[in-house]
């Protein structure tokens, strides 16, 4: 399981080339923020 503010990797990297994401919201759907460019 993931926790809020964990850094996770996705199967596909973001368009900016980074592949680490911070979990910024938990719940029914999880939201993540790209650590490369800051896009959520
Ligand atoms: Zn990005």
mmCIF file of the protein (N, C-alpha, C, O) and its ligand, coordinates in Angstrom:
data_MODEL
# 
_entry.id   MODEL 
# 
loop_
_entity.id 
_entity.type 
_entity.pdbx_number_of_molecules 
1 polymer     1 
2 non-polymer 1 
# 
_entity_poly.entity_id                      1 
_entity_poly.type                           'polypeptide(L)' 
_entity_poly.nstd_linkage                   no 
_entity_poly.nstd_monomer                   no 
_entity_poly.pdbx_seq_one_letter_code       
;(UNK)(UNK)(UNK)(UNK)(UNK)(UNK)(UNK)(UNK)(UNK)(UNK)(UNK)(UNK)(UNK)(UNK)(UNK)(UNK)
(UNK)(UNK)(UNK)(UNK)(UNK)(UNK)(UNK)(UNK)(UNK)(UNK)(UNK)(UNK)(UNK)(UNK)(UNK)(UNK)
(UNK)(UNK)(UNK)(UNK)(UNK)(UNK)(UNK)(UNK)
;
_entity_poly.pdbx_seq_one_letter_code_can   XXXXXXXXXXXXXXXXXXXXXXXXXXXXXXXXXXXXXXXX 
_entity_poly.pdbx_strand_id                 A 
# 
loop_
_entity_poly_seq.entity_id 
_entity_poly_seq.num 
_entity_poly_seq.mon_id 
_entity_poly_seq.hetero 
1 1  UNK n 
1 2  UNK n 
1 3  UNK n 
1 4  UNK n 
1 5  UNK n 
1 6  UNK n 
1 7  UNK n 
1 8  UNK n 
1 9  UNK n 
1 10 UNK n 
1 11 UNK n 
1 12 UNK n 
1 13 UNK n 
1 14 UNK n 
1 15 UNK n 
1 16 UNK n 
1 17 UNK n 
1 18 UNK n 
1 19 UNK n 
1 20 UNK n 
1 21 UNK n 
1 22 UNK n 
1 23 UNK n 
1 24 UNK n 
1 25 UNK n 
1 26 UNK n 
1 27 UNK n 
1 28 UNK n 
1 29 UNK n 
1 30 UNK n 
1 31 UNK n 
1 32 UNK n 
1 33 UNK n 
1 34 UNK n 
1 35 UNK n 
1 36 UNK n 
1 37 UNK n 
1 38 UNK n 
1 39 UNK n 
1 40 UNK n 
# 
loop_
_struct_asym.id 
_struct_asym.entity_id 
A 1 
B 2 
# 
loop_
_chem_comp.id 
_chem_comp.type 
_chem_comp.mon_nstd_flag 
UNK 'L-peptide linking' . 
ZN  non-polymer         . 
# 
_pdbx_entity_nonpoly.entity_id   2 
_pdbx_entity_nonpoly.name        ? 
_pdbx_entity_nonpoly.comp_id     ZN 
# 
_pdbx_nonpoly_scheme.asym_id         B 
_pdbx_nonpoly_scheme.entity_id       2 
_pdbx_nonpoly_scheme.mon_id          ZN 
_pdbx_nonpoly_scheme.ndb_seq_num     1 
_pdbx_nonpoly_scheme.pdb_seq_num     101 
_pdbx_nonpoly_scheme.auth_seq_num    101 
_pdbx_nonpoly_scheme.pdb_mon_id      ZN 
_pdbx_nonpoly_scheme.auth_mon_id     ZN 
_pdbx_nonpoly_scheme.pdb_strand_id   A 
_pdbx_nonpoly_scheme.pdb_ins_code    . 
# 
loop_
_atom_site.group_PDB 
_atom_site.id 
_atom_site.type_symbol 
_atom_site.label_atom_id 
_atom_site.label_alt_id 
_atom_site.label_comp_id 
_atom_site.label_asym_id 
_atom_site.label_entity_id 
_atom_site.label_seq_id 
_atom_site.pdbx_PDB_ins_code 
_atom_site.Cartn_x 
_atom_site.Cartn_y 
_atom_site.Cartn_z 
_atom_site.occupancy 
_atom_site.B_iso_or_equiv 
_atom_site.pdbx_formal_charge 
_atom_site.auth_seq_id 
_atom_site.auth_comp_id 
_atom_site.auth_asym_id 
_atom_site.auth_atom_id 
_atom_site.pdbx_PDB_model_num 
ATOM   1   N  N  . UNK A 1 1  ? 0.840   -1.203 0.000   1.00 0.00 ? 1   UNK A N  1 
ATOM   2   C  CA . UNK A 1 1  ? 0.000   0.000  0.000   1.00 0.00 ? 1   UNK A CA 1 
ATOM   3   C  C  . UNK A 1 1  ? 0.872   1.249  0.000   1.00 0.00 ? 1   UNK A C  1 
ATOM   4   O  O  . UNK A 1 1  ? 2.016   1.235  0.455   1.00 0.00 ? 1   UNK A O  1 
ATOM   5   N  N  . UNK A 1 2  ? 0.317   2.298  -0.508  1.00 0.00 ? 2   UNK A N  1 
ATOM   6   C  CA . UNK A 1 2  ? 1.018   3.568  -0.532  1.00 0.00 ? 2   UNK A CA 1 
ATOM   7   C  C  . UNK A 1 2  ? 0.469   4.485  0.552   1.00 0.00 ? 2   UNK A C  1 
ATOM   8   O  O  . UNK A 1 2  ? -0.671  4.349  0.994   1.00 0.00 ? 2   UNK A O  1 
ATOM   9   N  N  . UNK A 1 3  ? 1.293   5.399  0.953   1.00 0.00 ? 3   UNK A N  1 
ATOM   10  C  CA . UNK A 1 3  ? 0.868   6.418  1.900   1.00 0.00 ? 3   UNK A CA 1 
ATOM   11  C  C  . UNK A 1 3  ? 1.036   7.789  1.278   1.00 0.00 ? 3   UNK A C  1 
ATOM   12  O  O  . UNK A 1 3  ? 1.768   7.976  0.305   1.00 0.00 ? 3   UNK A O  1 
ATOM   13  N  N  . UNK A 1 4  ? 0.335   8.742  1.873   1.00 0.00 ? 4   UNK A N  1 
ATOM   14  C  CA . UNK A 1 4  ? 0.445   10.114 1.415   1.00 0.00 ? 4   UNK A CA 1 
ATOM   15  C  C  . UNK A 1 4  ? 1.909   10.562 1.440   1.00 0.00 ? 4   UNK A C  1 
ATOM   16  O  O  . UNK A 1 4  ? 2.640   10.298 2.395   1.00 0.00 ? 4   UNK A O  1 
ATOM   17  N  N  . UNK A 1 5  ? 2.308   11.230 0.390   1.00 0.00 ? 5   UNK A N  1 
ATOM   18  C  CA . UNK A 1 5  ? 3.658   11.791 0.216   1.00 0.00 ? 5   UNK A CA 1 
ATOM   19  C  C  . UNK A 1 5  ? 4.730   10.745 -0.071  1.00 0.00 ? 5   UNK A C  1 
ATOM   20  O  O  . UNK A 1 5  ? 5.918   11.065 -0.098  1.00 0.00 ? 5   UNK A O  1 
ATOM   21  N  N  . UNK A 1 6  ? 4.319   9.499  -0.284  1.00 0.00 ? 6   UNK A N  1 
ATOM   22  C  CA . UNK A 1 6  ? 5.282   8.520  -0.789  1.00 0.00 ? 6   UNK A CA 1 
ATOM   23  C  C  . UNK A 1 6  ? 5.685   8.875  -2.209  1.00 0.00 ? 6   UNK A C  1 
ATOM   24  O  O  . UNK A 1 6  ? 4.910   9.471  -2.957  1.00 0.00 ? 6   UNK A O  1 
ATOM   25  N  N  . UNK A 1 7  ? 6.885   8.508  -2.567  1.00 0.00 ? 7   UNK A N  1 
ATOM   26  C  CA . UNK A 1 7  ? 7.336   8.657  -3.948  1.00 0.00 ? 7   UNK A CA 1 
ATOM   27  C  C  . UNK A 1 7  ? 7.208   7.301  -4.627  1.00 0.00 ? 7   UNK A C  1 
ATOM   28  O  O  . UNK A 1 7  ? 7.726   6.291  -4.149  1.00 0.00 ? 7   UNK A O  1 
ATOM   29  N  N  . UNK A 1 8  ? 6.515   7.306  -5.734  1.00 0.00 ? 8   UNK A N  1 
ATOM   30  C  CA . UNK A 1 8  ? 6.243   6.052  -6.423  1.00 0.00 ? 8   UNK A CA 1 
ATOM   31  C  C  . UNK A 1 8  ? 6.674   6.162  -7.880  1.00 0.00 ? 8   UNK A C  1 
ATOM   32  O  O  . UNK A 1 8  ? 6.835   7.256  -8.421  1.00 0.00 ? 8   UNK A O  1 
ATOM   33  N  N  . UNK A 1 9  ? 6.853   5.010  -8.493  1.00 0.00 ? 9   UNK A N  1 
ATOM   34  C  CA . UNK A 1 9  ? 7.153   4.958  -9.920  1.00 0.00 ? 9   UNK A CA 1 
ATOM   35  C  C  . UNK A 1 9  ? 5.952   4.392  -10.647 1.00 0.00 ? 9   UNK A C  1 
ATOM   36  O  O  . UNK A 1 9  ? 5.266   3.494  -10.158 1.00 0.00 ? 9   UNK A O  1 
ATOM   37  N  N  . UNK A 1 10 ? 5.715   4.938  -11.828 1.00 0.00 ? 10  UNK A N  1 
ATOM   38  C  CA . UNK A 1 10 ? 4.637   4.438  -12.658 1.00 0.00 ? 10  UNK A CA 1 
ATOM   39  C  C  . UNK A 1 10 ? 5.210   3.524  -13.746 1.00 0.00 ? 10  UNK A C  1 
ATOM   40  O  O  . UNK A 1 10 ? 6.416   3.488  -13.986 1.00 0.00 ? 10  UNK A O  1 
ATOM   41  N  N  . UNK A 1 11 ? 4.312   2.799  -14.387 1.00 0.00 ? 11  UNK A N  1 
ATOM   42  C  CA . UNK A 1 11 ? 4.767   1.933  -15.481 1.00 0.00 ? 11  UNK A CA 1 
ATOM   43  C  C  . UNK A 1 11 ? 5.332   2.760  -16.622 1.00 0.00 ? 11  UNK A C  1 
ATOM   44  O  O  . UNK A 1 11 ? 6.325   2.390  -17.248 1.00 0.00 ? 11  UNK A O  1 
ATOM   45  N  N  . UNK A 1 12 ? 4.685   3.882  -16.878 1.00 0.00 ? 12  UNK A N  1 
ATOM   46  C  CA . UNK A 1 12 ? 5.152   4.763  -17.937 1.00 0.00 ? 12  UNK A CA 1 
ATOM   47  C  C  . UNK A 1 12 ? 5.649   6.062  -17.318 1.00 0.00 ? 12  UNK A C  1 
ATOM   48  O  O  . UNK A 1 12 ? 5.011   6.598  -16.412 1.00 0.00 ? 12  UNK A O  1 
ATOM   49  N  N  . UNK A 1 13 ? 6.764   6.564  -17.788 1.00 0.00 ? 13  UNK A N  1 
ATOM   50  C  CA . UNK A 1 13 ? 7.212   7.873  -17.303 1.00 0.00 ? 13  UNK A CA 1 
ATOM   51  C  C  . UNK A 1 13 ? 6.288   8.979  -17.787 1.00 0.00 ? 13  UNK A C  1 
ATOM   52  O  O  . UNK A 1 13 ? 5.537   8.811  -18.747 1.00 0.00 ? 13  UNK A O  1 
ATOM   53  N  N  . UNK A 1 14 ? 6.359   10.097 -17.111 1.00 0.00 ? 14  UNK A N  1 
ATOM   54  C  CA . UNK A 1 14 ? 5.616   11.277 -17.547 1.00 0.00 ? 14  UNK A CA 1 
ATOM   55  C  C  . UNK A 1 14 ? 6.200   11.813 -18.844 1.00 0.00 ? 14  UNK A C  1 
ATOM   56  O  O  . UNK A 1 14 ? 7.306   11.442 -19.238 1.00 0.00 ? 14  UNK A O  1 
ATOM   57  N  N  . UNK A 1 15 ? 5.463   12.672 -19.493 1.00 0.00 ? 15  UNK A N  1 
ATOM   58  C  CA . UNK A 1 15 ? 5.903   13.256 -20.756 1.00 0.00 ? 15  UNK A CA 1 
ATOM   59  C  C  . UNK A 1 15 ? 7.225   14.005 -20.623 1.00 0.00 ? 15  UNK A C  1 
ATOM   60  O  O  . UNK A 1 15 ? 7.970   14.131 -21.595 1.00 0.00 ? 15  UNK A O  1 
ATOM   61  N  N  . UNK A 1 16 ? 7.517   14.503 -19.423 1.00 0.00 ? 16  UNK A N  1 
ATOM   62  C  CA . UNK A 1 16 ? 8.764   15.249 -19.218 1.00 0.00 ? 16  UNK A CA 1 
ATOM   63  C  C  . UNK A 1 16 ? 9.960   14.325 -19.053 1.00 0.00 ? 16  UNK A C  1 
ATOM   64  O  O  . UNK A 1 16 ? 11.099  14.792 -19.026 1.00 0.00 ? 16  UNK A O  1 
ATOM   65  N  N  . UNK A 1 17 ? 9.723   13.036 -18.942 1.00 0.00 ? 17  UNK A N  1 
ATOM   66  C  CA . UNK A 1 17 ? 10.818  12.078 -18.848 1.00 0.00 ? 17  UNK A CA 1 
ATOM   67  C  C  . UNK A 1 17 ? 11.071  11.566 -17.453 1.00 0.00 ? 17  UNK A C  1 
ATOM   68  O  O  . UNK A 1 17 ? 11.777  10.574 -17.273 1.00 0.00 ? 17  UNK A O  1 
ATOM   69  N  N  . UNK A 1 18 ? 10.502  12.230 -16.458 1.00 0.00 ? 18  UNK A N  1 
ATOM   70  C  CA . UNK A 1 18 ? 10.671  11.770 -15.076 1.00 0.00 ? 18  UNK A CA 1 
ATOM   71  C  C  . UNK A 1 18 ? 9.751   10.586 -14.813 1.00 0.00 ? 18  UNK A C  1 
ATOM   72  O  O  . UNK A 1 18 ? 8.690   10.456 -15.424 1.00 0.00 ? 18  UNK A O  1 
ATOM   73  N  N  . UNK A 1 19 ? 10.172  9.741  -13.908 1.00 0.00 ? 19  UNK A N  1 
ATOM   74  C  CA . UNK A 1 19 ? 9.325   8.606  -13.550 1.00 0.00 ? 19  UNK A CA 1 
ATOM   75  C  C  . UNK A 1 19 ? 9.271   8.435  -12.045 1.00 0.00 ? 19  UNK A C  1 
ATOM   76  O  O  . UNK A 1 19 ? 9.376   7.324  -11.524 1.00 0.00 ? 19  UNK A O  1 
ATOM   77  N  N  . UNK A 1 20 ? 9.106   9.541  -11.361 1.00 0.00 ? 20  UNK A N  1 
ATOM   78  C  CA . UNK A 1 20 ? 8.817   9.463  -9.928  1.00 0.00 ? 20  UNK A CA 1 
ATOM   79  C  C  . UNK A 1 20 ? 7.707   10.460 -9.630  1.00 0.00 ? 20  UNK A C  1 
ATOM   80  O  O  . UNK A 1 20 ? 7.694   11.589 -10.121 1.00 0.00 ? 20  UNK A O  1 
ATOM   81  N  N  . UNK A 1 21 ? 6.806   10.008 -8.830  1.00 0.00 ? 21  UNK A N  1 
ATOM   82  C  CA . UNK A 1 21 ? 5.581   10.744 -8.548  1.00 0.00 ? 21  UNK A CA 1 
ATOM   83  C  C  . UNK A 1 21 ? 5.354   10.757 -7.053  1.00 0.00 ? 21  UNK A C  1 
ATOM   84  O  O  . UNK A 1 21 ? 5.578   9.756  -6.371  1.00 0.00 ? 21  UNK A O  1 
ATOM   85  N  N  . UNK A 1 22 ? 4.912   11.885 -6.549  1.00 0.00 ? 22  UNK A N  1 
ATOM   86  C  CA . UNK A 1 22 ? 4.566   11.975 -5.130  1.00 0.00 ? 22  UNK A CA 1 
ATOM   87  C  C  . UNK A 1 22 ? 3.062   11.856 -4.993  1.00 0.00 ? 22  UNK A C  1 
ATOM   88  O  O  . UNK A 1 22 ? 2.306   12.495 -5.725  1.00 0.00 ? 22  UNK A O  1 
ATOM   89  N  N  . UNK A 1 23 ? 2.643   11.048 -4.067  1.00 0.00 ? 23  UNK A N  1 
ATOM   90  C  CA . UNK A 1 23 ? 1.211   10.900 -3.817  1.00 0.00 ? 23  UNK A CA 1 
ATOM   91  C  C  . UNK A 1 23 ? 0.725   12.110 -3.037  1.00 0.00 ? 23  UNK A C  1 
ATOM   92  O  O  . UNK A 1 23 ? 1.181   12.358 -1.920  1.00 0.00 ? 23  UNK A O  1 
ATOM   93  N  N  . UNK A 1 24 ? -0.190  12.855 -3.614  1.00 0.00 ? 24  UNK A N  1 
ATOM   94  C  CA . UNK A 1 24 ? -0.673  14.065 -2.960  1.00 0.00 ? 24  UNK A CA 1 
ATOM   95  C  C  . UNK A 1 24 ? -2.105  13.910 -2.480  1.00 0.00 ? 24  UNK A C  1 
ATOM   96  O  O  . UNK A 1 24 ? -2.612  14.778 -1.768  1.00 0.00 ? 24  UNK A O  1 
ATOM   97  N  N  . UNK A 1 25 ? -2.760  12.836 -2.849  1.00 0.00 ? 25  UNK A N  1 
ATOM   98  C  CA . UNK A 1 25 ? -4.117  12.622 -2.359  1.00 0.00 ? 25  UNK A CA 1 
ATOM   99  C  C  . UNK A 1 25 ? -4.411  11.133 -2.347  1.00 0.00 ? 25  UNK A C  1 
ATOM   100 O  O  . UNK A 1 25 ? -4.161  10.418 -3.317  1.00 0.00 ? 25  UNK A O  1 
ATOM   101 N  N  . UNK A 1 26 ? -4.940  10.695 -1.238  1.00 0.00 ? 26  UNK A N  1 
ATOM   102 C  CA . UNK A 1 26 ? -5.379  9.314  -1.126  1.00 0.00 ? 26  UNK A CA 1 
ATOM   103 C  C  . UNK A 1 26 ? -6.899  9.295  -1.076  1.00 0.00 ? 26  UNK A C  1 
ATOM   104 O  O  . UNK A 1 26 ? -7.548  10.326 -0.899  1.00 0.00 ? 26  UNK A O  1 
ATOM   105 N  N  . UNK A 1 27 ? -7.440  8.120  -1.233  1.00 0.00 ? 27  UNK A N  1 
ATOM   106 C  CA . UNK A 1 27 ? -8.889  8.000  -1.138  1.00 0.00 ? 27  UNK A CA 1 
ATOM   107 C  C  . UNK A 1 27 ? -9.420  7.148  -2.272  1.00 0.00 ? 27  UNK A C  1 
ATOM   108 O  O  . UNK A 1 27 ? -8.755  6.228  -2.749  1.00 0.00 ? 27  UNK A O  1 
ATOM   109 N  N  . UNK A 1 28 ? -10.623 7.469  -2.690  1.00 0.00 ? 28  UNK A N  1 
ATOM   110 C  CA . UNK A 1 28 ? -11.253 6.686  -3.751  1.00 0.00 ? 28  UNK A CA 1 
ATOM   111 C  C  . UNK A 1 28 ? -10.404 6.738  -5.009  1.00 0.00 ? 28  UNK A C  1 
ATOM   112 O  O  . UNK A 1 28 ? -10.258 5.739  -5.712  1.00 0.00 ? 28  UNK A O  1 
ATOM   113 N  N  . UNK A 1 29 ? -9.847  7.905  -5.287  1.00 0.00 ? 29  UNK A N  1 
ATOM   114 C  CA . UNK A 1 29 ? -8.838  7.939  -6.333  1.00 0.00 ? 29  UNK A CA 1 
ATOM   115 C  C  . UNK A 1 29 ? -7.583  8.627  -5.808  1.00 0.00 ? 29  UNK A C  1 
ATOM   116 O  O  . UNK A 1 29 ? -7.635  9.583  -5.035  1.00 0.00 ? 29  UNK A O  1 
ATOM   117 N  N  . UNK A 1 30 ? -6.466  8.098  -6.262  1.00 0.00 ? 30  UNK A N  1 
ATOM   118 C  CA . UNK A 1 30 ? -5.166  8.589  -5.818  1.00 0.00 ? 30  UNK A CA 1 
ATOM   119 C  C  . UNK A 1 30 ? -4.674  9.623  -6.814  1.00 0.00 ? 30  UNK A C  1 
ATOM   120 O  O  . UNK A 1 30 ? -4.708  9.398  -8.024  1.00 0.00 ? 30  UNK A O  1 
ATOM   121 N  N  . UNK A 1 31 ? -4.222  10.739 -6.308  1.00 0.00 ? 31  UNK A N  1 
ATOM   122 C  CA . UNK A 1 31 ? -3.631  11.739 -7.189  1.00 0.00 ? 31  UNK A CA 1 
ATOM   123 C  C  . UNK A 1 31 ? -2.140  11.823 -6.917  1.00 0.00 ? 31  UNK A C  1 
ATOM   124 O  O  . UNK A 1 31 ? -1.692  11.729 -5.775  1.00 0.00 ? 31  UNK A O  1 
ATOM   125 N  N  . UNK A 1 32 ? -1.395  12.000 -7.971  1.00 0.00 ? 32  UNK A N  1 
ATOM   126 C  CA . UNK A 1 32 ? 0.058   12.069 -7.840  1.00 0.00 ? 32  UNK A CA 1 
ATOM   127 C  C  . UNK A 1 32 ? 0.581   13.308 -8.542  1.00 0.00 ? 32  UNK A C  1 
ATOM   128 O  O  . UNK A 1 32 ? -0.045  13.842 -9.458  1.00 0.00 ? 32  UNK A O  1 
ATOM   129 N  N  . UNK A 1 33 ? 1.743   13.749 -8.089  1.00 0.00 ? 33  UNK A N  1 
ATOM   130 C  CA . UNK A 1 33 ? 2.395   14.908 -8.695  1.00 0.00 ? 33  UNK A CA 1 
ATOM   131 C  C  . UNK A 1 33 ? 3.733   14.461 -9.257  1.00 0.00 ? 33  UNK A C  1 
ATOM   132 O  O  . UNK A 1 33 ? 4.510   13.791 -8.577  1.00 0.00 ? 33  UNK A O  1 
ATOM   133 N  N  . UNK A 1 34 ? 3.994   14.833 -10.493 1.00 0.00 ? 34  UNK A N  1 
ATOM   134 C  CA . UNK A 1 34 ? 5.267   14.495 -11.114 1.00 0.00 ? 34  UNK A CA 1 
ATOM   135 C  C  . UNK A 1 34 ? 6.395   15.219 -10.392 1.00 0.00 ? 34  UNK A C  1 
ATOM   136 O  O  . UNK A 1 34 ? 6.320   16.422 -10.141 1.00 0.00 ? 34  UNK A O  1 
ATOM   137 N  N  . UNK A 1 35 ? 7.446   14.464 -10.062 1.00 0.00 ? 35  UNK A N  1 
ATOM   138 C  CA . UNK A 1 35 ? 8.574   15.092 -9.365  1.00 0.00 ? 35  UNK A CA 1 
ATOM   139 C  C  . UNK A 1 35 ? 9.536   15.749 -10.341 1.00 0.00 ? 35  UNK A C  1 
ATOM   140 O  O  . UNK A 1 35 ? 10.451  16.464 -9.933  1.00 0.00 ? 35  UNK A O  1 
ATOM   141 N  N  . UNK A 1 36 ? 9.330   15.509 -11.628 1.00 0.00 ? 36  UNK A N  1 
ATOM   142 C  CA . UNK A 1 36 ? 10.192  16.133 -12.624 1.00 0.00 ? 36  UNK A CA 1 
ATOM   143 C  C  . UNK A 1 36 ? 9.770   17.549 -12.922 1.00 0.00 ? 36  UNK A C  1 
ATOM   144 O  O  . UNK A 1 36 ? 10.594  18.464 -12.918 1.00 0.00 ? 36  UNK A O  1 
ATOM   145 N  N  . UNK A 1 37 ? 8.480   17.737 -13.183 1.00 0.00 ? 37  UNK A N  1 
ATOM   146 C  CA . UNK A 1 37 ? 8.001   19.048 -13.627 1.00 0.00 ? 37  UNK A CA 1 
ATOM   147 C  C  . UNK A 1 37 ? 6.923   19.615 -12.710 1.00 0.00 ? 37  UNK A C  1 
ATOM   148 O  O  . UNK A 1 37 ? 6.511   20.762 -12.877 1.00 0.00 ? 37  UNK A O  1 
ATOM   149 N  N  . UNK A 1 38 ? 6.468   18.833 -11.753 1.00 0.00 ? 38  UNK A N  1 
ATOM   150 C  CA . UNK A 1 38 ? 5.504   19.342 -10.796 1.00 0.00 ? 38  UNK A CA 1 
ATOM   151 C  C  . UNK A 1 38 ? 4.060   19.246 -11.221 1.00 0.00 ? 38  UNK A C  1 
ATOM   152 O  O  . UNK A 1 38 ? 3.163   19.662 -10.488 1.00 0.00 ? 38  UNK A O  1 
ATOM   153 N  N  . UNK A 1 39 ? 3.826   18.699 -12.406 1.00 0.00 ? 39  UNK A N  1 
ATOM   154 C  CA . UNK A 1 39 ? 2.442   18.533 -12.859 1.00 0.00 ? 39  UNK A CA 1 
ATOM   155 C  C  . UNK A 1 39 ? 1.750   17.443 -12.052 1.00 0.00 ? 39  UNK A C  1 
ATOM   156 O  O  . UNK A 1 39 ? 2.336   16.395 -11.782 1.00 0.00 ? 39  UNK A O  1 
ATOM   157 N  N  . UNK A 1 40 ? 0.521   17.688 -11.673 1.00 0.00 ? 40  UNK A N  1 
ATOM   158 C  CA . UNK A 1 40 ? -0.234  16.671 -10.964 1.00 0.00 ? 40  UNK A CA 1 
ATOM   159 C  C  . UNK A 1 40 ? -1.248  16.019 -11.895 1.00 0.00 ? 40  UNK A C  1 
ATOM   160 O  O  . UNK A 1 40 ? -1.987  15.128 -11.476 1.00 0.00 ? 40  UNK A O  1 
HETATM 161 ZN ZN . ZN  B 2 .  ? 6.616   15.600 -15.465 1.00 0.00 ? 101 ZN  A ZN 1 
# 
